[in-house]
């Protein structure tokens, strides 16, 4: 380190104070962190090589660029952070903010805005973006004349409402009178290169009307950013070890749910209750063989990244179908029926939702070259699972609650979810599994441990609340805790029953409300239990309780929200509109948080 310091002193264009800050920061880093910083600074230097703003732009009216992101799984946040680094390297005054932390009325004060937002469910905004989206939709932010903006949407073209939230933000901002300065981007799962190019182009457009100011990032702050984060990430996962794979549903259950424990020993990885764990998986060898056979290939064909079999096993999606596969296969095959189907968007969406690659190749047999097959498939993406443990209790472990996805087919075969079957069926004890933590700051316990907490988590949605209660126990939290849980049968599907009983006995779990839907003639779900307990539930909310929901986005989360609105209206003596505003206030105060998928 002394040699490095001497070199800096002799060669650096930095001031003495900058040298001191840099040397101090570097002295805290290990070898891997130093390598990360080197790459980070190199990236900044490349971004800084963009043409300088000259002429009219140099004397343009000053303002500020605000980058807002709405992220469900962290992708939008990552893209927004990269664009912020590009802007800082150009010397542009820039602020990066999550939509969850942004007051909608602030929009009227903005001069330049970039929106990076994902879409989930049936074309819905991510949780962090809901309030801003609704305020814009209802016209409550007022006119936005003079605001320069551009929108980048992230999505998955295998779903019907591809990038719908990005399209909606673009439309709503335009409707409010804002001026679009760069075209809307609707990017698919392999978005990285396109997002970088869009960011550069959007910043060119922004810079034309925004004065450059002093760069508000420094070498030392970049180094400090590296210190505060784990060296492991989606791009650089940690090779962890599977230590426990235990089925926690009964023999006669219709569900196969596993309690998974993974060792993070010697990784230095830290996570918080509410975070998710990303799992990189290998495709099922039997599925790879089936795809190869249907395409008329051996798997030994050479590609730039190894044999075709190796690439199909580790790098490409085989279980998630997308519309581009259908249209691309139609062009190659020349099959008239497939061409007709590919030309009908509704039929494509109907086929894509339940099917896998092998199902389409079976229905429309087509001989493919290795190059053609690779061109039809998309990059494999990791799957995220809500973490079911607190490091206050499990230390260098991470626990998951995994529902194994299985799809019975008409021909009697069973298709399986790629990652869930990988964990449940194909990994041996102590086998390596590549993991990373996806932080979720929009699903956090209250900072005050005395605050009451209401948790709604049917099925595998129970996972983060196991982490919450482990953390609350470790904190010695005095706040009351109320858990709502549901599943089909009490005797077969009561996940973590012994743990909840222990927490009830100790007093940590103040109340538990259960809904076993198939144990009586009339189906009962968690939303029914919410309505039944409406008066007490509303009293908890009035006493400052935080309300959390985890699980299915398409039906359960919507039904729970409707029940919650009914409770607020009935027991708060409010109109529907007043109840919706009450719920919006809870969301803005981060007292209504959802982790739904």
Number of C-alpha atoms within 10 A of each C-alpha: 9 9 8 10 17 11 11 16 15 8 8 13 10 13 10 11 9 15 18 16 16 21 17 14 18 20 12 12 16 10 7 10 18 17 12 15 20 12 12 15 14 12 15 19 14 11 18 17 10 13 9 14 19 13 9 11 17 17 14 15 11 14 17 19 24 20 23 25 31 31 28 22 21 16 22 24 21 15 21 27 19 17 26 23 21 23 27 23 22 25 20 25 20 21 16 17 15 19 24 24 15 17 13 18 14 9 20 15 11 17 21 25 23 26 21 30 32 30 27 25 17 14 19 20 26 25 22 26 24 18 20 23 21 15 16 21 17 10 13 13 18 15 16 19 14 14 21 24 27 27 29 29 28 29 25 20 19 19 21 20 17 23 26 22 28 28 19 19 24 22 16 17 23 18 15 18 15 23 17 20 21 20 14 20 20 23 20 18 15 15 16 14 9 13 23 15 11 20 24 16 14 21 22 20 17 25 23 18 21 25 22 26 16 11 14 14 12 14 17 18 14 17 24 17 11 18 19 8 13 15 18 16 15 19 7 11 17 23 17 20 21 22 17 16 21 13 18 21 21 17 11 11 14 12 20 18 24 22 21 20 20 22 21 20 12 9 14 12 18 16 19 22 27 26 25 24 22 22 23 23 23 21 25 22 14 9 19 19 17 16 22 21 15 18 20 15 18 12 18 12 14 14 14 7 9 11 15 22 21 20 20 26 20 15 18 19 20 21 21 20 25 25 19 18 20 24 18 17 24 21 13 13 15 11 15 11 10 19 18 12 17 22 13 10 12 12 12 21 20 12 18 24 15 12 17 18 21 22 19 19 18 13 9 17 16 18 17 17 13 21 12 14 19 16 13 16 20 19 15 21 17 18 16 19 24 28 27 29 29 27 18 16 13 14 13 17 20 24 25 23 28 26 21 20 16 15 12 10 11 7 6 7 9 11 18 18 16 22 23 21 20 20 19 20 12 15 16 15 12 13 13 16 20 17 25 26 24 21 17 19 14 20 23 19 25 15 7 10 17 14 17 22 25 22 23 24 26 26 21 24 26 25 27 33 26 23 27 23 25 21 21 22 18 13 11 11 17 15 17 19 24 19 21 21 22 26 23 21 19 17 13 16 23 21 25 15 11 10 12 18 13 12 18 15 11 11 13 21 21 16 15 16 14 18 21 20 17 14 14 9 7 8 12 18 22 24 21 15 18 21 20 13 12 19 15 14 21 20 14 18 18 10 11 14 24 23 23 22 26 26 22 18 18 14 10 19 21 13 16 20 15 15 20 22 22 20 23 26 19 17 14 16 11 16 14 14 11 15 20 19 13 17 18 18 14 18 20 19 13 21 23 21 22 24 25 20 17
